[in-house]
Amino acid sequence: MRPLQISADTALKLAEALNIPLEQVMHLPQHILIQKLVELERKEANENKA
């Protein structure tokens, strides 16, 4: 499996937001990364409502 085709800046932001190591972000399967991003977005939306 090849690394995701995202910029280094984006990878750093994702690693920080998801609280996982940068290397793990780069090697996540795309469908799992999308799932984690959806979870993160839902969490932020819930925090903004409160």
N, C-alpha and C positions, 0 to 999 in steps of 0.2 A: 504494500500500500504506500502510495506516495504522500508526502506532506501536503497539507492544505495550501491552496494558492491564495494566501492572504498576505498583506504587508506585515512587516515586523511591528509597526506601530499598532496595528489592529490586534496582532497576536498578544502583545504586551497588555493591551487594554482588556482583552478577553481573559487572559490569565489572572489579572488582578480582580476583575469582576467576578469570575467564577471561583476564585481562590484555589487554583490548581497550578502546578508548575508549567512554565512556558513550553517545555519539551512535550508535556502531555497534551497541551492545546494543539500543537502542530501535528500530532499524530492521532488525534481523535478522528474517528470516522465522521464524515460530513453530517450524516443523519443524527448522530448523537450530539454533535456540536449545535445543530439547529435546535434540538430538543432542549439542551441546556440554556440556549439563548431565550427560548420561549419561556422557560421556567423563571429565568432572571427577569424578563420583561413583566411577567405576571407579579412577581414579588415587588418590583418597583411600583407597579400600578396600584397594588394593595397598600403600599406605604404612603403613596400620594393621596389616597382616599381618606386615610385616617387623620 
